[in-house]
């Protein structure tokens, strides 16, 4: 008497909806067990994949089954599936794994598509696999088309929303409930804080990079929506997601994370959480900090103006050129050096001459208390406006916390008087929700008050400006000649060399933050800038207050 064959059942559905409307897991199990019994197979193992696509092999139970089926000796002789599409919807992958199991003496059999092992049946199985693959791709195409139309109408397609938003029911269309995004009051302030830190810092420093923001949030116990610690990639996605300016991009990337063409992307209108100007300013800072654009050697190299010196004629970078076997060094237009006069007719200027001109003019013209106060007047006004907005925000948070607490008290009174049933699940959910709103608002109040207090400490006074100018002039120079490179770059971040003039350009915002940091004793004298601040190639007349100074009448 021959021993009965040992069988393993593989059961799979793609989604929970398919489990309800297609061939469900219990139905596959019932049919599989009946099939094994009718064939006299001994059922030794069942592998259940409750929600995984058959277009790839990234399925835990599938891999566990294949690993067992390729052991020597194998624990089963046949793998039983409801149909070949339950096993794979890719004809190449299907044949690959069928042959991999066959080499170990394990056969794949289908309950609804019985096949033999002769060449004709193998060909029929391959043809059916091609049809399964075609049907899978067609279904995916139709689903995507429906989702894109749903997105065009402003509805949410079911993915998990970004932090700061929540999904709410918008309208009913037949049996389907259409959903949209709305701002989540529990986490919206966390997103606003992240952008504020990126643009303005915590009140004690300048704009913060991604790593600094991650450290700040984790150090202050401001966790993610799930209560976990922030990571660099996670926070970078928040800072670059256009959803926060009201433009959620649907279908922007493929399953392999490749970026799709703009024509395939659908922009879904959602309530904006961040002002567009703030978002764009943060993107510029992220781009400028990118080491792929501004390498560390430009920031940390020994040459005073490397990385910030540009040709006013063509906008190209000025690089160091040498003459007389290295005895003389010049800043020269890199375009002209590579392409000659046809590329650019820009000038070259001795390195020592340009370094001295720039440093001297910063010392004698910018670092004067009257000039600094003139430049920073409008910035100080904006700073005061920002403090007022923070105070208003704290008042709103106090109001939200008070309202939530009052509602909780009314619910507790209703429970005590017997009007409300404490065992009602809806009541418990409502109480938990109000507690979460109150606690989150109170935590945000503490953070906002701390930020407000530190901002108040950094108020710039005329005495601070005078002291800053005096210290900066003294520490710009190194004993024995030369200049402090990091100190100069804290005051000017772009130098444009023209035929008859040199323009020195800087930011009033960075100047103010440098002054506040230096006056607070947080650095030796000046705040040292981080990697690669980005600047305009030209300074238009309306932005002249942002220009530090102009040097004229230069000889060739």
C-alpha positions in Angstrom: 0.0 0.0 0.0 1.4 3.3 -1.1 1.6 6.2 1.4 -0.8 9.1 0.8 0.7 12.3 -0.5 1.3 15.1 1.9 -0.3 18.5 1.0 0.1 22.1 2.0 -2.7 24.6 1.5 -1.9 28.2 0.4 -4.7 30.6 0.9 -4.5 34.3 -0.2 -6.7 37.4 -0.7 -5.3 40.8 -1.7 -7.4 43.1 0.5 -10.0 43.0 3.2 -12.7 44.1 0.6 -11.7 41.1 -1.6 -12.1 38.8 1.5 -15.7 40.0 1.7 -16.7 40.0 -1.9 -14.4 37.6 -3.7 -13.2 34.1 -2.7 -12.7 34.5 1.1 -10.1 32.8 3.2 -12.7 30.5 5.0 -14.2 29.5 1.6 -10.7 28.7 0.1 -9.9 26.7 3.3 -13.2 24.7 3.0 -12.7 23.9 -0.6 -9.0 23.1 -0.1 -9.7 20.7 2.7 -12.5 19.0 0.8 -10.2 18.6 -2.3 -7.4 17.0 -0.2 -9.9 14.6 1.4 -11.4 13.6 -2.0 -7.9 12.9 -3.4 -6.7 11.1 -0.3 -4.0 13.8 0.5 -2.8 14.2 4.0 -3.0 17.9 4.9 0.1 18.8 6.9 0.3 22.6 6.8 -1.8 25.6 5.9 -0.3 29.0 4.9 -2.6 32.0 5.1 -1.9 35.3 3.4 -4.7 37.6 4.5 -3.8 40.7 2.5 -1.0 40.6 -0.1 -0.8 41.1 -3.8 0.2 38.2 -6.0 2.1 40.4 -8.5 5.3 40.0 -6.4 6.9 37.6 -3.9 7.1 40.0 -1.0 4.7 37.9 1.1 5.8 36.4 4.4 3.7 33.2 4.3 4.5 32.6 0.7 8.2 32.8 1.4 7.8 30.6 4.4 6.1 28.0 2.2 8.7 28.2 -0.5 11.5 27.8 2.1 9.8 24.7 3.5 9.1 23.3 0.0 12.8 23.5 -1.0 14.1 21.7 2.1 15.6 18.3 1.7 13.5 16.3 2.4 10.5 18.5 1.9 7.7 18.3 4.5 5.0 18.1 1.8 4.6 16.7 -1.7 2.0 19.1 -3.2 1.0 22.7 -2.8 -2.8 23.1 -3.2 -4.2 26.5 -4.2 -7.8 27.6 -5.2 -6.5 28.9 -8.5 -3.1 29.7 -10.0 -3.9 33.4 -9.6 -3.9 32.8 -5.8 -0.2 31.6 -6.2 1.0 34.3 -8.6 -0.3 36.8 -11.1 3.0 37.1 -13.0 3.6 34.3 -15.6 7.4 34.5 -15.3 7.4 34.4 -11.5 4.8 31.6 -11.5 7.0 29.4 -13.7 10.1 30.3 -11.7 8.6 29.1 -8.4 6.8 26.1 -10.0 10.1 24.8 -11.3 11.9 25.7 -8.1 9.4 23.5 -6.2 9.5 20.8 -8.9 13.3 20.4 -8.6 12.6 19.3 -5.0 9.8 16.9 -6.0 6.9 19.3 -4.9 4.0 19.9 -7.4 1.6 22.8 -7.6 -2.0 21.9 -8.1 -5.1 24.0 -8.5 -8.6 23.1 -7.2 -10.4 24.9 -10.0 -7.8 24.5 -12.8 -6.6 20.9 -12.8 -3.6 20.3 -15.0 -1.4 17.4 -15.8 2.4 17.4 -16.2 2.6 16.8 -19.9 3.8 19.5 -22.3 0.3 20.5 -23.5 -0.9 21.0 -19.9 2.2 23.0 -19.0 1.5 25.2 -22.0 -2.1 25.7 -20.9 -1.0 26.7 -17.4 1.4 29.3 -18.8 -1.4 30.7 -21.1 -3.7 31.0 -18.1 -0.9 32.7 -16.1 -0.5 35.2 -18.9 -4.3 35.9 -18.8 -4.1 36.3 -15.0 -1.3 38.8 -15.4 -3.1 40.7 -18.0 -6.3 40.8 -15.9 -4.3 42.0 -12.9 -2.7 44.9 -14.9 -6.1 45.8 -16.4 -7.7 45.9 -13.0 -4.9 48.0 -11.6 -5.3 50.4 -14.6 -9.1 50.8 -14.0 -8.6 51.2 -10.3 -6.0 53.9 -10.8 -8.2 55.7 -13.2 -11.1 55.7 -10.8 -8.8 56.9 -8.0 -7.4 59.8 -10.1 -10.9 60.9 -10.9 -11.9 60.7 -7.2 -8.8 62.8 -6.4 -9.7 65.4 -9.0 -13.0 65.8 -7.3 -11.1 66.6 -4.1 -11.8 63.3 -2.3 -9.3 61.2 -0.3 -8.5 57.7 -1.7 -7.9 55.9 1.6 -4.2 56.1 2.3 -3.1 57.2 5.7 -3.1 61.1 5.8 0.0 63.1 6.6 0.6 64.1 10.2 -1.5 67.3 10.9 -4.5 66.0 9.0 -7.4 63.5 9.6 -9.9 61.8 7.3 -13.6 62.8 7.7 -16.7 61.7 5.9 -17.7 64.3 3.2 -20.8 62.9 1.5 -22.7 59.7 0.6 -22.9 58.5 -3.0 -25.0 55.4 -3.1 -23.4 52.8 -0.9 -20.0 54.6 -1.0 -18.9 57.2 1.6 -16.7 59.8 0.1 -14.0 61.2 2.4 -11.9 64.3 2.6 -9.0 65.7 4.7 -9.4 68.2 7.4 -6.8 69.8 9.8 -6.2 67.6 12.9 -6.1 70.0 15.9 -4.2 67.5 17.9 -1.1 67.5 15.7 -1.4 70.6 13.5 0.7 72.7 15.9 3.5 70.1 15.8 3.7 70.6 12.0 3.6 74.4 12.4 6.4 74.2 15.0 8.6 72.1 12.7 8.3 74.7 9.9 8.9 77.6 12.4 12.1 75.9 13.7 13.3 75.4 10.1 12.7 79.0 9.2 13.3 81.0 12.4 14.9 78.6 14.9 13.9 78.2 18.6 14.4 81.9 19.5 18.0 81.2 20.6 19.5 80.3 17.2 19.1 80.8 13.5 17.2 78.5 11.1 17.6 74.9 12.2 18.5 72.0 9.9 16.7 68.7 9.8 19.0 67.0 12.3 18.8 69.9 14.7 15.0 69.9 14.5 14.9 66.2 15.1 17.0 66.6 18.2 14.9 69.5 19.4 11.6 67.6 19.1 12.9 64.4 20.7 14.7 66.3 23.5 11.5 68.2 24.3 9.3 65.1 24.1 7.4 66.3 21.1 6.7 62.9 19.5 5.2 61.6 16.3 1.5 60.9 15.8 2.2 57.3 17.0 4.0 58.5 20.1 7.4 57.5 18.7 10.6 59.5 18.3 11.3 61.5 15.1 13.7 60.4 12.5 15.6 62.5 9.9 13.9 61.0 6.8 10.5 61.3 8.4 10.9 64.9 9.3 12.4 65.8 5.9 9.2 64.4 4.3 7.2 66.7 6.4 9.2 69.7 5.4 9.0 68.9 1.7 5.3 67.7 1.5 3.2 70.2 -0.5 0.1 68.9 1.2 0.7 71.4 3.9 0.2 74.4 1.5 -3.1 72.9 0.4 -1.8 70.9 -2.6 -1.7 67.2 -1.9 -0.1 65.3 -4.8 -1.8 62.0 -5.7 -0.1 59.4 -7.9 3.3 61.2 -7.8 5.3 58.0 -7.4 5.1 54.4 -8.7 5.2 51.3 -6.5 9.0 51.2 -6.9 9.1 54.8 -5.6 10.1 56.2 -9.0 8.8 59.7 -9.6 6.1 59.9 -12.2 5.7 62.5 -15.0 3.8 65.7 -14.0 1.0 64.8 -16.4 0.2 61.7 -14.2 0.1 63.6 -11.0 -3.3 64.8 -9.6 -3.3 67.8 -7.2 -6.0 67.4 -4.5 -7.1 70.6 -2.8 -6.9 70.3 1.0 -7.1 72.9 3.8 -3.7 74.6 4.0 -1.7 74.2 7.2 1.4 76.3 6.3 1.6 79.6 4.5 3.0 79.3 0.9 5.7 81.9 1.6 6.9 80.0 4.7 7.0 76.7 2.8 8.9 78.2 -0.2 11.4 79.8 2.2 12.0 76.5 3.9 12.5 74.7 0.5 15.2 77.3 -0.4 17.0 76.7 2.9 16.8 72.9 2.5 18.2 73.2 -1.1 21.0 75.5 0.1 22.0 73.1 2.9 22.1 70.2 0.5 25.8 69.0 0.5 25.3 67.8 -3.1 24.9 71.4 -4.1 27.4 73.1 -1.7 30.2 70.7 -0.8 31.7 70.9 2.7 35.1 71.9 1.3 33.6 75.2 0.0 32.5 76.0 3.6 35.5 74.7 5.4 38.3 75.5 2.9 41.1 77.9 3.7 40.3 80.6 1.0 38.3 83.5 2.4 35.7 83.9 -0.3 35.6 80.4 -1.9 32.0 79.5 -2.5 30.5 83.0 -2.1 32.4 84.9 -4.8 30.7 85.2 -8.2 31.3 86.9 -11.5 28.8 89.8 -12.0 29.1 89.4 -15.8 27.8 85.8 -16.2 27.0 84.7 -12.7 29.6 81.9 -12.7 31.7 81.1 -9.6 35.0 82.9 -9.1 37.8 80.3 -8.6 41.4 80.6 -7.5 44.0 80.8 -10.3 47.7 81.1 -9.8 50.5 82.8 -11.8 54.3 82.8 -11.7 54.5 79.3 -10.4 52.1 79.9 -7.6 53.6 83.2 -6.4 50.4 85.1 -7.3 46.8 84.1 -6.6 43.7 85.5 -8.3 40.0 85.2 -8.1 39.0 84.5 -11.7 35.7 83.7 -13.5 35.5 80.0 -13.9 33.5 80.3 -17.2 36.1 82.6 -18.7 38.9 80.2 -17.6 37.2 77.3 -19.3 35.7 78.9 -22.4 37.8 82.1 -22.9 36.4 85.5 -23.9 33.6 83.9 -25.9 32.1 82.5 -22.6 32.6 85.5 -20.5 34.5 88.8 -20.5 34.7 88.9 -16.7 37.7 90.1 -14.8 40.3 88.5 -12.5 41.4 90.3 -9.3 44.3 89.5 -7.0 43.1 87.4 -4.0 44.7 89.5 -1.4 43.2 92.7 -2.9 39.7 91.4 -3.0 39.9 89.9 0.5 41.1 93.1 1.9 38.5 95.3 0.1 35.6 93.1 1.3 36.8 92.7 4.9 37.7 96.4 5.2 34.4 97.6 3.9 32.5 95.3 6.2 34.5 96.6 9.1 34.3 100.3 8.2 30.8 100.6 6.7 28.5 97.7 7.9 29.9 97.3 11.4 28.8 100.8 12.5 26.0 101.0 15.0 24.0 103.6 13.0 24.2 101.5 9.8 23.3 98.3 11.6 20.2 99.9 13.2 19.1 101.3 9.8 19.4 97.9 8.2 17.7 96.0 11.0 14.8 98.5 11.7 12.2 96.7 9.5 13.4 93.3 10.8 12.9 94.3 14.4 9.3 95.4 13.5 8.6 92.1 11.9 10.1 90.3 14.9 7.7 92.2 17.2 4.7 91.3 15.0 5.8 87.6 15.2 5.9 87.8 19.0 2.3 89.3 18.9 1.1 86.4 16.8 2.7 83.9 19.2 0.8 85.6 22.1 -2.4 85.3 20.1 -1.7 81.7 19.4 -1.2 81.0 23.1 -4.5 82.7 23.8 -6.2 80.4 21.2 -4.6 77.3 22.8 -5.8 78.4 26.3 -9.3 78.8 24.9 -9.2 75.4 23.3 -7.9 73.7 26.5 -10.5 75.6 28.7 -13.4 74.6 26.3 -12.3 70.9 26.3 -12.0 70.9 30.1 -15.5 72.5 30.5 -17.0 69.9 28.3 -15.4 67.2 30.3 -16.8 68.6 33.5 -20.3 68.7 32.0 -20.0 65.0 31.0 -18.8 64.1 34.5 -21.8 66.0 35.9 -24.1 64.1 33.6 -22.6 60.8 34.7 -22.9 61.7 38.4 -26.5 62.7 38.0 -27.4 59.5 36.1 -28.3 61.3 32.8 -25.4 59.6 31.0 -24.4 55.9 31.1 -20.8 55.4 32.0 -20.7 52.0 30.2 -21.7 53.6 26.9 -18.7 53.1 24.5 -19.5 56.3 22.6 -19.4 58.2 25.9 -16.0 56.8 26.7 -14.7 57.6 23.3 -15.9 61.2 23.6 -14.2 61.6 27.0 -11.0 60.2 25.7 -11.1 62.6 22.7 -11.7 65.6 24.9 -8.9 64.6 27.2 -6.5 64.3 24.2 -7.5 67.7 22.9 -7.0 69.3 26.4 -3.7 67.6 27.1 -2.3 68.4 23.6 -3.4 72.0 24.0 -1.8 72.3 27.4 1.5 70.8 26.1 1.5 73.2 23.1 0.9 76.1 25.5 4.0 75.2 27.5 6.1 75.0 24.4 4.8 78.2 23.0 5.3 80.1 26.3 8.9 78.8 26.4 9.5 79.9 22.9 8.0 83.3 23.7 10.1 83.7 26.8 13.3 83.0 24.9 12.3 85.3 22.1 11.7 88.1 24.6 15.2 87.5 26.0 16.7 88.2 22.6 15.3 91.7 22.1 18.0 93.7 20.3 18.8 97.0 22.0 21.0 99.9 20.7 23.6 99.0 23.4 23.7 95.4 22.1 24.2 96.7 18.5 27.1 99.0 19.6 28.7 96.2 21.5 28.2 93.7 18.7 29.8 96.1 16.1 32.8 96.7 18.4 33.5 93.1 19.1 33.0 92.0 15.5 35.4 94.6 14.2 38.1 93.4 16.6 37.6 89.7 15.9 37.3 89.9 12.2 41.1 90.0 11.9 43.6 87.4 13.0 46.8 88.5 14.7 49.5 88.9 12.1 47.2 89.6 9.2 44.4 87.6 7.6 40.7 87.4 8.5 38.4 85.0 10.3 36.6 83.2 7.5 33.6 82.0 9.5 33.0 85.5 11.0 33.0 87.2 7.6 30.5 84.7 6.2 28.2 85.3 9.1 27.8 88.9 7.8 28.1 88.5 4.0 27.2 85.4 2.0 27.6 86.6 -1.6 30.3 88.8 -3.3 29.8 89.7 -7.0 32.8 91.0 -8.9 32.1 93.3 -11.8 34.2 95.4 -14.1 33.9 98.6 -12.1 32.2 97.6 -8.9 31.9 94.8 -6.3 28.6 94.0 -4.6 28.6 92.5 -1.2 25.2 90.9 -0.5 23.8 89.5 2.8 20.5 88.8 4.6 19.0 91.1 7.2 17.4 88.0 8.8 20.7 86.2 9.2 22.4 89.4 10.4 19.8 89.8 13.1 20.1 86.2 14.3 23.9 86.6 14.3 23.6 89.7 16.4 21.2 88.1 18.8 23.3 84.9 19.2 26.5 86.9 19.7 24.9 89.3 22.3 23.6 86.3 24.2 27.1 84.9 24.6 26.2 81.7 22.6 29.3 82.1 20.4 32.6 83.7 20.7 31.5 86.8 18.8 29.5 85.8 15.7 27.2 83.0 14.8 28.9 80.7 12.4 26.6 79.9 9.4 25.8 76.4 8.4 26.3 74.8 5.0 25.6 76.7 1.8 23.2 79.6 2.3 21.5 80.4 -1.0 21.4 83.9 -2.5 20.2 85.8 -5.5 22.6 86.3 -8.4 21.5 90.0 -8.7 20.3 92.4 -6.1 17.4 94.5 -7.6 16.9 98.1 -6.5 13.9 97.2 -4.4 16.0 94.9 -2.3 18.9 97.3 -1.8 18.3 97.4 2.0 19.3 93.8 2.0 22.7 94.7 0.4 25.5 95.2 2.8 27.5 97.6 0.7 28.9 98.3 -2.7 32.6 98.9 -3.6 33.1 101.2 -6.7 35.9 102.5 -8.9 38.0 99.4 -9.0 41.0 99.4 -11.3 41.7 96.5 -13.5 
